Amino acid sequence: MQQTDICILGAGPGGAATALKLSYLGIPCTLIDKATFPRDKICGDAISSKVLTLLGRLDPAMLQRFDDSLPVQRVNSITFIAPNLREVCIPFQPMPNQNAANAPGYVARRLDFDHFLIEEVKKRNNIRLYENVAIEQFEKRPDGFWLSDKTGKWQWRTRLLIDASGAQSPFSRRIAGLAKDPRHHAGAVRAYYQKVEGLRPDTIELHFIKSIVPGYFWIFPLPDGSANVGLGLRTDVLSRRKVNLRKLLPALLTTHPGLRERFAHAELEGAIRGFPLPLGSKTRPISGDHYMLVGDAGHLIDPLTGEGIGNAFYSGIIAAELAEQCLLQNNFSATFMRSYDRRVQRVLGSEMRWSYRLQLMLAYPRIANLLANTIAGNAYFVRFCSELMEDLGHLKRLFKPAFWWRAVRHLRKAKSK
């Protein structure tokens, strides 16, 4: 039985971010993962500006190492394709205080990105990393938790447990009680394809196809010229329609008018693989007596885009900062931990609520087509959407008369030219 003040389960982006932040705060911790790195993780592979910003705050040299050493595809825009095949290209806001070489977003295989983070973890002498250890038994004690693998070979006693072990976390489900809600959960599949025609290396594509809304199909370019291709759909819709995503993906590539020519000569690399997405469209308790839930374990995936890496990273940083206060005040009570929930909601909650509302709107193809027809080619709306990509809180402007007065003025100017 080993003793540690802070034990983090899961060494993906959320767990690694938590451990690294604690390390830079001068706080030792134990980080445990069931896998041995480098290992693959089924994901869309998109890395948002949140991650870049937080890496830079942790250590500017780490951000530079990311930019210098990681095989990434820089992306500067996102292209939405409506059910009527109308395209809207939205440029990302430029990154403040970054080198010109840095882009607002990246696409990198999780095999590479997670390995980069683990190598950063290994450089820190106050993080004890244990790989190939699967914690499956949890015993609550007055002073924290006792943890063990199935065999009992590995055992820890910890005052604070931070669970970042992902969408299928046994602790989140069995101990914290975060049951799957099909209305706030999605299934997705991902595959890698070579030789995709018309692949635009500096933009990620989201296709809102009539047969799969409120889900979407994506194409994310990778640095070697291949693409991460996939689709996701809410679990309740999957069940109601009896959809098999692994069969639907190749079917779309051969039948959909916006995809079939582009994938006519594409080559599948490996297999089509599925993964769950616990969405953050429903507010849940993500902490309790002597524990916090980070990233996918806390159901913090964006309901519209399906992005989980940025939210996992952000929640990990927040968890580490509260952990510091727990140690300083010797307080690990559920009441004290609620400040973690409140801060996560303040930082990420509003964004996820707006994402959920947009997801519900885009479930109607006519609305998606109307939005695409309105935005495409209109500089005022494109700029507004670009600001939305940075902060969905700008949606509040839609309810102000001044916004529509300016919109009408710009429309009139555009027509007069």
N, C-alpha and C positions, 0 to 999 in steps of 0.2 A: 504493500500500500504506500504510494507516493503522495506527498502533500504538496499542494500548489494553491496559492491564493486565487489565481484566475486560470481557468481551464477553458480553452476554445475548441469546440468540435467543428471540424471542417476547415480545410486550408484552401478553399477556393477564394475568389475575390473578397467576399465578405469577411471570412475568417482571417485571411492574410492581412487585409486592411486593419482589422481590429488589433491583431498582434503587432503590426508595424507601428501603429499609432501608440500603443502601450509602450513599445520599445523606445520610441522617441521621447516619451514622457518619463523614461527612466524606470518603468515598472516591468518586472519580470513576469512572464506568463508561460503556460504550456499550450502548445498547438498540436492537435491530434487529427489525423486523417486516415480513412480506411484504405486509401489508395497509395501507391508509390509513384512519385513524380519523376519524369513527366508522364502525364496521363491525359487522355482525351476527355472532353466533357461535351455532351450534346447541347448545342446552343446555336443562336443565330450569329454569334461571333462579332456583333457590333459593339464598339466601345465608345461611349458618349463623352461629351466635354466634361461631365461631372467627374469622371475618373481622372482626366488629365488635370483638371483644377486641383483635385485632392492630392494627386501625386506630387504636384508642384508645391502644395502647402506642406506636405510631409517633409519633402526634401527636394529642392530644385535639381540637385545632382541625380536623384532617382529618375525624375522626369527626363533629364537629358539622356540617361542610360536607356530609358524606354525608347526615346526617339532614335538613338544611335544603333541599338542592338536588336530590337524586336522586328521581325519581318511583318510589316503592316502595310495596309493599303489606306492612304489618306483619302478622306471623303470630305467634300465641301458643300454637298447639297443632298436633298432627298427628293425623289420624284414620285408623286402619287399618280396612279393610273386609275381613273374612275371606271365603273362598269361599262360606260359607253366608249371606253378606250381614250378618252380625253386625258392628256398628260398635263400635270402641273408640277413644275420644278421649283422647289423652294430652297434658296441658298441658306446655309447655316450662318449665324452671326459669327463674325471673326472672334477668335480667342483673345481676350485682353492680356497684356503683359506676357505674351509668349513670343518665342522666336518665329520668324517668318516661315521657317520650315515646318512648324507645327500646324496641323489642320484642326478644325473644330471637332472632328470625329475620325475614328479609325475603324477598320475591319481587320481582325487578326484571329487566327485559329486559336481556340481556347487551349489547345495543346501547348501553343507557344506562349500565350499571355499568362496562363496560370504558372507555367514553368518559370517565366520571368519573375513573377511575384515570389515564388518559393525560393529562387536564388537570392532575392533581396532579403527574405526572412532568414536564410542561412548566414547572411553576413552579420546578423545582429546576435551578439553573444548573450543577451538576456531573454531570447526566445528559445525554448526547448521544443524542438519539432520531432514528433513521432509519426512516422509513416507506416502504412500497412497495419494499422490497429483500428479495428471496428468496435466502437463502444456501443453496447446493446443493452446494458443493465444500468438502471438509475435508481438509487436509493436516497430518498430525501431524509436528511438529518437536521436537527435544530441549527447546526452551524454551517449548513451547506448541503452538498451532495457527495455521495460515494458513487464512483463510476467504475465499470468493469467491462471487459470484453466477454464474449460467450464462455470462454474457457476459464476465466479467472486468472489467467497469466498476467494480464495488465490491469492494474487497479490504481485509481487516484481518489484522493479526498480533496475537495475544493470548496472554498468559501463562496466563489462566484462562478457560475457556469454560463458561458456565452455560446449559444447554439447557432452555428452557421453551417450546418451540415446539409442544407439544400431542401429541395421541394419534397423529398420523401423522408425527411427527418423523423426518426422514431421518437425522439424527445418531444418535438413540437406536437406530434399527433397524440402520443400516449400520456405525456406528463403535463404539457401546457394546454392540451385540449383543443388544438386548432384543427377541427374536423374539416374535411373537404366539402365545400358548398358548390355544387355544379354550376350555379349561376355566376360564381366568382372564381372560376377555375377554368383552365383551357388545356386542351391537348394540342400538341404540335409535332410535326415531323421535319427533319432536316436531311439534306443530301448535298454532296459536293459534286459539281459538274464541271467538266472541262469543255472548251470549245463552244461556249454559249455565244451566239451571234448578237452583235449590237450591245455588248457589255460595255457600260460606261464606267471607267475605273474610278472616277471621282464622285460618283453618286450612288446612293442606295435606293432601291426601287421597292415600293409597296403597291401591289395590285389589288384593288378591291373588285373582286369578281362576283358577279351576281349570284352564282350558285353557292358561294361560300361565305357571303356576308352573314353575320357580323364579324367573321374572321377575315384574314387577308393572306395573300401570297407574297413572298418576298424574294428578291434577288440581291445579294450583297457581294460586291466584287472583292476578291482576295489578291494578295500581292503577286502570286504566281500566275495570274491570268485566269484562274478558275473562279468559281462562284459558289457561295453558300446559298442554296435554294431550299425554300421550305414553305409551309403553310400552317396556320394555326386556327383553331375554332373553339368557341366556348364549349365546355363539357356538356351542359344541358342541351345545347343545340346538336352536338354530336350524337347524344343518346336519342334525341327526338327524331333526327333524320336517319339514324342508323348508318352513319358515315364511317368508312374505314380510310383514315388519312393516308396510310401507306399505299393503298390502291388509288386513291384520288389524286395524289401528286403526279405520278406518271401519266394518268389519264388526262389531266389538265394540260400537260406538256405536249400531248399529241392532238388535242382537240380544240383548245382555246385559241381563237383567232389572233390574240395578241402574243401568244407564246409558241405556237406550233412551228412556225418558220424559224424562230430563234433557237429552238431546241432540236431541229430536224437532224442535225449532225453532232449534237452534244453527246458527251460520253460520261456515264455515271462512274464516279470514283468511290469505291466501297459500297456500303449499303444505305438504304433509307432507314433512318433511325428515329424513334419517337421519344418524346420527353414531356413531362407535366409542367404546367405553368400556374402556380397558385397566385392569383391576381390580388392586387391591392385595392380593389374597388369596394371592399367592405372593411370597415374599421374593426379591428380585433385587438384584444389585449396581447401585447407582445413582450410582456415581462411579468415577473412574479417574485415570490420569495426566493432570493439568491439566484435568479436567472434572468437573462435577456435573450430574445430571438432576433437574429440578424438575417437580412436578405430573404432568400426564398423560404427559409425556415419560418420567417415571420409573415409570409404571404405579402411580399412587397413588390411584386412585379407590376410594371405599368400596364393597365388594362387595355390601352389602345395599341401601343407599339410592341408590347411583349418584352420590353427591355428589363433586364434584371441586374446586369452587372453594375451599372451606375448606382442604383438604389441599394444594392448589397454593400457596395463600397462606402456609400454615405452613411448607412445605418451602422456599419462597423466602426467608423470614426466616432459617431455619436456614442455608441456603446462603450468604446474605450475611454472617452472623456468622462462618462458617468462612472465607470469603474474606478477611475482615479478618485472621484469624490466618495465612492463607497469605502475605499480603503482609508481615506483621510478621516472620515467621520465614523468609521467602523459600523456602517449601517447598510445592511443588505436586505432590508425588509421590502415587502411588496409595495408598501406605501411610498417608500423612498424611490423605488424603481420606476414608479409611474411617470417620473419626470422624463424617462427615456421615451415612453409612449408619446408623451406630449410633444417632445422635441421632434421626434420622427414625424408626427402628424403636422407639426408646424412647417417643417422643411419639405416633406414629401407628400403629405396628405392632400393638400389642396390640388397639387398637380395630378395626383391619381384620381381624385374625384372629377376633375375636368376631363381627364382622359376617358373615364367611364361614360360621362355624358356624351362625349364625341363618339365613342364606340356605339352607344345606343342610337345616335343619329345616323351614323353611317351604315346601320343595319338596313336602311331603306335605300335601295339603289337610286331612286329618283332624287333623293336629297343629295347623295354623293355626286350624281351627274350634274345637278344644279350648282353645287359648290364648285365643281371643276370648271364648268362653263363660265361661271362668274369670275373665278380667280385667274384662269389662264390668260396670259397676255396683259393683265392689269397690274401695273407696277405698284399701285397703292395697296391692293390686296396681297400681292406677293410679299411686299415688305412687312405687312401685318402678320402674315403667316410665318415669315422668317423670325419675327419677334416671338411668336407663339412657340416655336421650336425651342427657344431659349427659356421661356417662362409661360406656361399655360395660363397663368394669372391674368395675362393680357386679354383673355376672353371676356373679362368684365367690361371691357370697352365696347363690346357689341351692344350693351344695354344703355349706352349713352347716346343721346341725339347728335352730339358733336361728331362722333365717329361716322355716322351715316351722312351727315352734312358734307364732311370732307370726301367720303366715298363717292357721293353723287357728283360733287364738283370735279373729282378726278375722272369719273366716267365721261362727263360732258367734254372735258378737255381732250380725252383720248379719242372720242368720236369726231371732234372738230378737226383733228389732224389728218 
